Amino acid sequence: MLVSTEAMKVETAIHAEENGTIAEVLVKAGDQIDAKDLLVTIAAGSA
Protein backbone atom coordinates (compact mmCIF):
# COMPACT_ATOMS: atom_id res chain seq x y z
CA MET A 1 0.00 0.00 0.00
CA LEU A 2 1.30 3.42 -0.96
CA VAL A 3 -1.28 5.80 0.54
CA SER A 4 -4.45 5.49 2.61
CA THR A 5 -7.22 8.09 2.29
CA GLU A 6 -10.39 8.55 4.29
CA ALA A 7 -13.68 10.16 3.30
CA MET A 8 -16.87 10.01 5.32
CA LYS A 9 -15.40 7.26 7.56
CA VAL A 10 -14.54 5.06 4.52
CA GLU A 11 -10.84 4.25 4.18
CA THR A 12 -9.39 3.66 0.70
CA ALA A 13 -5.97 2.10 0.04
CA ILE A 14 -4.00 3.34 -2.98
CA HIS A 15 -1.36 1.03 -4.43
CA ALA A 16 1.60 1.95 -6.64
CA GLU A 17 1.47 0.83 -10.27
CA GLU A 18 5.26 0.32 -10.41
CA ASN A 19 8.20 -0.34 -8.11
CA GLY A 20 10.22 2.58 -6.88
CA THR A 21 10.98 4.90 -3.99
CA ILE A 22 8.83 7.81 -2.91
CA ALA A 23 10.69 10.91 -4.08
CA GLU A 24 8.29 13.56 -2.76
CA VAL A 25 5.05 13.73 -0.75
CA LEU A 26 2.88 16.53 -2.10
CA VAL A 27 0.12 16.52 0.56
CA LYS A 28 -0.01 16.40 4.33
CA ALA A 29 -2.38 14.71 6.79
CA GLY A 30 -5.69 16.51 6.88
CA ASP A 31 -5.48 18.01 3.37
CA GLN A 32 -8.59 17.74 1.22
CA ILE A 33 -7.86 16.04 -2.11
CA ASP A 34 -9.74 15.50 -5.37
CA ALA A 35 -9.84 12.38 -7.51
CA LYS A 36 -7.08 13.43 -9.94
CA ASP A 37 -4.75 15.13 -7.44
CA LEU A 38 -1.08 14.10 -7.43
CA LEU A 39 -0.24 12.87 -3.91
CA VAL A 40 3.34 11.59 -4.26
CA THR A 41 6.06 11.31 -6.88
CA ILE A 42 7.96 8.04 -7.32
CA ALA A 43 11.55 7.59 -8.47
CA ALA A 44 11.00 4.54 -10.70
CA GLY A 45 13.25 1.52 -10.47
CA SER A 46 14.80 2.55 -7.18
CA ALA A 47 13.25 -0.17 -5.04
C-alpha positions as CSV (number, residue, x, y, z in Angstrom):
1,M,0.0,0.0,0.0
2,L,1.3,3.4,-1.0
3,V,-1.3,5.8,0.5
4,S,-4.4,5.5,2.6
5,T,-7.2,8.1,2.3
6,E,-10.4,8.6,4.3
7,A,-13.7,10.2,3.3
8,M,-16.9,10.0,5.3
9,K,-15.4,7.3,7.6
10,V,-14.5,5.1,4.5
11,E,-10.8,4.3,4.2
12,T,-9.4,3.7,0.7
13,A,-6.0,2.1,0.0
14,I,-4.0,3.3,-3.0
15,H,-1.4,1.0,-4.4
16,A,1.6,2.0,-6.6
17,E,1.5,0.8,-10.3
18,E,5.3,0.3,-10.4
19,N,8.2,-0.3,-8.1
20,G,10.2,2.6,-6.9
21,T,11.0,4.9,-4.0
22,I,8.8,7.8,-2.9
23,A,10.7,10.9,-4.1
24,E,8.3,13.6,-2.8
25,V,5.1,13.7,-0.8
26,L,2.9,16.5,-2.1
27,V,0.1,16.5,0.6
28,K,0.0,16.4,4.3
29,A,-2.4,14.7,6.8
30,G,-5.7,16.5,6.9
31,D,-5.5,18.0,3.4
32,Q,-8.6,17.7,1.2
33,I,-7.9,16.0,-2.1
34,D,-9.7,15.5,-5.4
35,A,-9.8,12.4,-7.5
36,K,-7.1,13.4,-9.9
37,D,-4.7,15.1,-7.4
38,L,-1.1,14.1,-7.4
39,L,-0.2,12.9,-3.9
40,V,3.3,11.6,-4.3
41,T,6.1,11.3,-6.9
42,I,8.0,8.0,-7.3
43,A,11.5,7.6,-8.5
44,A,11.0,4.5,-10.7
45,G,13.2,1.5,-10.5
46,S,14.8,2.6,-7.2
47,A,13.3,-0.2,-5.0
